[in-house]
């Protein structure tokens, strides 16, 4: 079975997005290296080929890596409303102008918030300081996402037992103004030090169908190139294996702003909480988050573990 993790480590969040059984040490994961093939495309992938592998029980089950979606109650988990309040209080990033009530699609800001690492760091700081927004986010993860993910894992591995799910904290908010020619290139998160034992969760806070028609595009399996849009609206969350599956964001041609939230979850002993891509490049292209298991009775931030 899978033993719960009780240690702490560092979990990197990509800075260029937009860019069973046995002991965890018994099997070294080869999957991250698979992302960086012999024809490595980036410095990050070359570093990955040279790095020591995460110590895990094996690869995530293939069925668990397939793209899926889940729904949540937008009244109970009002991330859209709390995001509007967060942005409404922000100084020097953008504004809702005369818009009342505050509609996220009508938030006006400069392309820098989508293009510039510094501007994104400023937005990240605002998210980190908003206890109400983060409280709603954690509720959603613990009450909806983790139970849903655990149920899928149990269906594949009935004897998995207690599993520690290590989730990103804080999540990453992304703001893409329109109309604009700014886009994000196809990439896989292994380039930025993410493990194959993580799953990506992506959700729009703005309305895709009626307003922006701008969204994340993801391939179904590594390197197949069959990119398809995540055509979902607020209230839905898409899950995909972004460590190895490439994804990209085309330009937002609409007159509205696209805002989304994404986070990653490390799954039990398929994820090594003590592993991290080393080197100056890894440090320069990641936003590090400390990872802690609730089983360890610690309260370190900004990332958390959840035992279920």
Secondary structure in CASP SS format (residue, H / E / C, confidence):
PFRMAT SS
TARGET T0000
AUTHOR 0000-0000-0000
METHOD secondary structure of the structure
MODEL  1
X C 1.00
X C 1.00
X C 1.00
X C 1.00
X C 1.00
X C 1.00
X C 1.00
X C 1.00
X E 1.00
X E 1.00
X E 1.00
X E 1.00
X E 1.00
X E 1.00
X C 1.00
X C 1.00
X C 1.00
X C 1.00
X C 1.00
X C 1.00
X C 1.00
X C 1.00
X C 1.00
X H 1.00
X H 1.00
X H 1.00
X E 1.00
X E 1.00
X C 1.00
X C 1.00
X H 1.00
X H 1.00
X H 1.00
X H 1.00
X H 1.00
X C 1.00
X C 1.00
X C 1.00
X C 1.00
X C 1.00
X C 1.00
X C 1.00
X H 1.00
X H 1.00
X H 1.00
X H 1.00
X H 1.00
X H 1.00
X H 1.00
X H 1.00
X C 1.00
X C 1.00
X C 1.00
X C 1.00
X E 1.00
X E 1.00
X C 1.00
X C 1.00
X C 1.00
X C 1.00
X C 1.00
X H 1.00
X H 1.00
X H 1.00
X H 1.00
X C 1.00
X C 1.00
X E 1.00
X E 1.00
X E 1.00
X E 1.00
X C 1.00
X C 1.00
X C 1.00
X C 1.00
X C 1.00
X C 1.00
X C 1.00
X H 1.00
X H 1.00
X H 1.00
X H 1.00
X H 1.00
X H 1.00
X H 1.00
X H 1.00
X H 1.00
X H 1.00
X H 1.00
X C 1.00
X C 1.00
X C 1.00
X C 1.00
X E 1.00
X E 1.00
X C 1.00
X C 1.00
X C 1.00
X C 1.00
X C 1.00
X C 1.00
X C 1.00
X C 1.00
X H 1.00
X H 1.00
X H 1.00
X C 1.00
X E 1.00
X E 1.00
X C 1.00
X C 1.00
X H 1.00
X H 1.00
X H 1.00
X H 1.00
X C 1.00
X H 1.00
X H 1.00
X H 1.00
X H 1.00
X H 1.00
X H 1.00
X H 1.00
X H 1.00
X H 1.00
X H 1.00
X H 1.00
X H 1.00
X C 1.00
X C 1.00
X H 1.00
X H 1.00
X H 1.00
X H 1.00
X H 1.00
X H 1.00
X H 1.00
X H 1.00
X H 1.00
X H 1.00
X H 1.00
X H 1.00
X H 1.00
X H 1.00
X H 1.00
X H 1.00
X H 1.00
X H 1.00
X H 1.00
X H 1.00
X H 1.00
X H 1.00
X H 1.00
X H 1.00
X H 1.00
X H 1.00
X C 1.00
X C 1.00
X C 1.00
X C 1.00
X C 1.00
X C 1.00
X C 1.00
X E 1.00
X E 1.00
X E 1.00
X E 1.00
X C 1.00
X C 1.00
X C 1.00
X C 1.00
X E 1.00
X E 1.00
X E 1.00
X E 1.00
X E 1.00
X C 1.00
X C 1.00
X C 1.00
X C 1.00
X C 1.00
X C 1.00
X C 1.00
X E 1.00
X E 1.00
X E 1.00
X E 1.00
X C 1.00
X H 1.00
X H 1.00
X H 1.00
X H 1.00
X C 1.00
X C 1.00
X C 1.00
X C 1.00
X C 1.00
X E 1.00
X E 1.00
X E 1.00
X E 1.00
X E 1.00
X E 1.00
X E 1.00
X C 1.00
X C 1.00
X C 1.00
X H 1.00
X H 1.00
X H 1.00
X H 1.00
X H 1.00
X C 1.00
X C 1.00
X C 1.00
X E 1.00
X E 1.00
X E 1.00
X C 1.00
X C 1.00
X C 1.00
X C 1.00
X C 1.00
X C 1.00
X C 1.00
X C 1.00
X C 1.00
X E 1.00
X E 1.00
X C 1.00
X C 1.00
X C 1.00
X C 1.00
X C 1.00
X C 1.00
X E 1.00
X E 1.00
X E 1.00
X E 1.00
X E 1.00
X C 1.00
X C 1.00
X C 1.00
X C 1.00
X C 1.00
X C 1.00
X E 1.00
X E 1.00
X E 1.00
X C 1.00
X C 1.00
X C 1.00
X C 1.00
X C 1.00
X C 1.00
X C 1.00
X C 1.00
X E 1.00
X E 1.00
X E 1.00
X E 1.00
X E 1.00
X E 1.00
X E 1.00
X E 1.00
X E 1.00
X E 1.00
X H 1.00
X H 1.00
X H 1.00
X C 1.00
X C 1.00
X C 1.00
X C 1.00
X C 1.00
X C 1.00
X C 1.00
X C 1.00
X C 1.00
X H 1.00
X H 1.00
X H 1.00
X H 1.00
X H 1.00
X C 1.00
X E 1.00
X E 1.00
X E 1.00
X E 1.00
X E 1.00
X E 1.00
X C 1.00
X C 1.00
X H 1.00
X H 1.00
X H 1.00
X C 1.00
X C 1.00
X C 1.00
X C 1.00
X C 1.00
X C 1.00
X C 1.00
X E 1.00
X E 1.00
X E 1.00
X E 1.00
X C 1.00
END
